[in-house]
Amino acid sequence: MNNSYLGLIRQAQRSFDMDYHVQLSFENINAPELGSYGVDHIAVAEGLGCKAIRVTHPEDAQAAFATARVMMAEYRVPVVVEFILERVTNIAMGTEIDNIVEFEDVLDLPLDDTPANPEPTSRGKLLPV
């Protein structure tokens, strides 16, 4: 999850009546499509020998995971799926699976009919659905 700052630090502080954040935003001249979101996680993942996909629209989530499955099978390496979020986005978190703190109502969407085996994708791009 990329919201251009260390949001989990800010979230953890909230129980102590603090709301500080650590900004990571900057204009990345090597990845102008990121705007001020800074770190190009696609380049980082690929630099570590992984494949990666960037998701900027929620409706592309299912296609991203389908694409990741295809890439894992084809390349036999981990695939990072990066989701670009609003800057101040609270992420569900907790110490145990049954102790997750949700900051917003959970939206349960039905599974769509995204193909299970889409064609391979180019660097950091989703497959067409």
N, C-alpha and C positions, 0 to 999 in steps of 0.2 A: 504494500500500500504506500503510495507516494503522495504525501501532501506537502512536500518541500520543507518540512521541519520535523524535529523529533517529538512528535505528538504524544507518544506513549509516556515520555518523561513528564510532559505537562499534565496528562491525564492522571498519572500516579500521584502527582502533587495535589490534586484537587481534594483528596481526603484530608489534607493538612491545611485547607483553606488558602492554597497558593494556586496561581494560574500563570506560571511563567512558561515560556517556550524558548526553544533553541532554534533560531532561524537557520535554515540551510539553503535558502533561496538565493540564486544568483543567475545572471544571464550567461548561459553556457554557449560560447561562440561555436563550439563543435556540434551542438545539437540545438539549432535555433527553433525547431519544432516544439521544444519544451518551454519556450518562453522563459519565465524566471523560476522554473522548477528545479534548476540546478543540475544535480547529478544525473548523468545519463546511465540509468541502471541497465539498459540494454547493452551498452558498450562494456560496462563492468562485468556483467554476466558472461558475455562472449569472450572478454579478456581472460576469464577464469575457465574457459573451455566449455561453457554451457551454451545453450540456445536461449532466446528470450523473446517475449511478445509484450507489447505495450497496449493497454486497453484504456481508451479515453471516454468511452460511452458505456454505461451499464448494460445496455441491450447487447453488447458484444461479448459479455462474460462467457456465455455458453460456447460460442464459437472459439473463444480463446482457449478454453480448456480442451475442446475437441482438437484444435490445432496442436496444442501442447502434447496430447497423447500421440498424435501422428509423428510429431518431431521426436519424441522420446523413443518410439519404436524404430524410426528411421536412423537416427544419429546415435542412439544408445548413450545419451548424456542427459543430465538434468535440464529441465526447461523452466526458466523463471517467467512467471506471469505477473507483470507489473500493472497495477491499477492506479491511474491518476485520479486523485480525489480533490475535493475542495480544500483550500488551505487549512481551515479549522474544522477538521473532521474528527470526531471521536470514534475510535475503533473499539469494537467489543473486546473486552479483555478480562482476564481472571486468573487465579492461581490454579484452579481445577476446572475441568469441563462442566461440572455441575455448579460452578460458582462464577459464571460469566456475567459481567456487568454490561448491560446494553444501555447505550446513551440515547437511543432513539427507538421508536417502534420498529420491529423487525418486519420486513416486507417479504413474505413467502410467495415466490412466484412459481407457477407450475413449470415442469420441465418442458422445454420446447422440442421441436423435432429437428434439432441441429444434427447434421450428419455425423455418424460416429467415426468415419474415416475420410475426412476431407483431403484434398490435394495438399502437398507440401507448400510452405509459404516462403516469402523472401524475408530478409533480415528484419526482425522486429515488427512485422506486419501480420495482421489477421488474414485468414482466408475469407474469401467471399462466402456468404451464407446463401 
